[in-house]
């Protein structure tokens, strides 16, 4: 009979432990974590926050406890609701804001682990439909409106007691070809915009807090974007859409929404000039949405001052699509910087009275738009692929409490 050496027996005994060890940069602990809690040789299970510990380069050390102390809130993926100390919407409202919210989209609403977090109105007091209220989704053929997806989001917000932001009426992208390639005259396109915006906004009258009536009208250099609306109606399409929306729902806040206007720039100046001209012409406009699609470590300077510059023109402001992406793979340094960046953005809103809220562009990397749009980049959201909170979550809390 073959006799195993004592050295081989010892090696076999160690195999399960080696298999269970987490690789460098992997998660190794935190509230709600059910995976491995030891790291491969040469790395340390390091606490990033109560909900996320990561295997970082270093010498071996005992992993942090996975059971929270009695004063620490429950796991984000289930169990009792989070305490007010970590419920992001509750914190935002305590600072005088209307909401902290998240975008969502219809396909992920079948994911019960995802919706368990989304449906908590102490965490998210507002939701925005990512796609189901856009033109191609609501009026794919002229005069033929479809509401299945949009109604699902609207009903979800109502059921959860959450505010709803409508997104959007007029945008150069995701247009059906009957609009973008129509050859409409100015009079015809005016009627098309009035019908679409009026019908869309009117359907959800009384349900929607604010509408992104016009989305992304400017190029980054501050010139007007060339599209079917501008090419046919010049700048008048903006006032046509805003007036149609106001007629359809006199109480909804009407926004113009764009990216790369979060700090001083040519594009920001053009948006400010547009606000001034619309106000001078008595065109209804209540707010400017600053999308906030950022890159880790590359935030523009002067965000808070820029918010104040907009509110001085007589409009409210909100961060409407906040996410902060990084080049993958994520590292401890990138996650720490991302947390700092989220804190910077949120603290700017907290400091400006006319900033009414912050919406993240879906709360989890699992459903982020970033990887499909920017190859090699991602990890842009405060929750990871496994619906676990990242250091950015604490950054948001720090921002509200700054």
Buried (B, 14 or more C-beta within 10 A) or exposed (E): EEEEEEEEEEEEEEEEEEEEBBEBBBBBBBBBBEBBBBBBEEBBBBBBBBBBBBBBEEEEEEBBEBEBEEEBBBBBBEEEBBEEEBBBBBBBBEBEBBBBBBBBBBEBBEBEEBBBBBBBBBBBBBBBBBBBBBBBBBBEEEEEBEBEBBBBBBEBBEEBEBBBBBBBBBBBEEBBEBBBEBEBEEEEBBEBBBBBBBBBBEBBEEBBBBBBBBBBBBBEEBEBBEBBBBEBBEEBBBBBBBBBBBBBBEEBBBBBBBBBBBBBBBBBBBBBEBBEEBBEEEBBBBBBBBBBBBBBEEBBEBBBEBBBBBBEBEBBBBBBBBBBBBBBEBBBEBBBBBBBBBBBBBBBBBBBEBBBBBBBBBBBBBBBBBBEEBEEBBBBBBBBEBBBBBBBBBBBBBBBBE
